[in-house]
C-alpha cells in the first residue's frame, strides 16, 4: 500500500517500525546487500540497518537499501526497488510469509540465503529478536497507522498526488505520523514496578499495626473480665456479712440474761440492745 509514498515518509515509518527477521530454524537474520540486492542470512546484529525491516502496508522494506522484498523468477527472491515489477506484497500468517496472490510457496531459509518453497516448517517461520512473529509486527503496525490501510486505489497515484488524496498538507501529515509514533514504555514500566513495591511495603506495615492493635485489645478485654469477676465475688461476700454480725461470744452473753428471767415474764429487746421487762412486779 505504501510502496509509492515519498522517500521521507518511508524513512519515517522505517525508524518507528524497525525489526529483525530471524529464521526459526537456522537462528540467523535476513540481511540485504547494497550492491546487487541479494539476500543473505547472517548473525543477528540490531545495529545493522541492512538487517532492519519494516512493514509498509503489505510490503517489507529494508532500511539499509530502502528497497522491498520481491519475488524474482519462479522461486528466487531479492531486495528490489519498491513498486517495481514482481511480487512486493506478502501475506503473513502464523509466522509464514508467502507472495500475496501467488501459489509459489513460502519464504524459507536455505544454504545460499532464502528462496520460495512449498514446504513449510521451522525454515519457513520468521520472527524478531524478541521471538515475536513478524505477523504480530504487521498487526501492530496496522493498529498504529490506520491511514496506511486505506484502499489501494487511493495510493495507486504518484507520490506527488499523495497529499492531495489524503486532503492534508505535508507538514500536517508529518505531525500526524509523529503523533502515532511508538514510544519506549520502559520508564512507565519501571515507575509502575516501583509504585507496586511501595504499595506492598505499605500494606505489610498496615497489616502488622492491625495485628498488634488486635492483640492489645484482646489483652485489655481479658483484664476487664478478670476485674469484673473479682468485683462480683467481693460484692457477694459483702452481702453475706450482716448475717454474721452476731458472733457466738455475744450470743453467750445474752444467754445468762435470758436465763435470769422468770417464767411468764414478757421481755422486750430494744434496738440499742437493752432488754427490759414489759410488766414489772
Secondary structure, 3 states (H helix, E strand, C coil): CCCCCCHHHHHHHHHHCCECCEECCCCCEEEECCCCCCEEEECCCCCCHHHCEEEECCEEEECCCCCEEEEECCCEEEEECCCCCCECCEEEECCEEEECCCCCCEEEECCCCEEEECCCCHHHEEECCCCCEHHHHHHHHHHHCHHHHCCCCHHHCCHHHHHHHHCCCHHHHHHHHHHCCCCCCHHHHHHHHHHHHHHHHHHHHHHHHHHHHHHHHHHHHHHHHHHHHHHHHHHHHHHHCHHHCCCHHHHHHHHHHHHHCCCCCCEEECCCCCEEECCCC
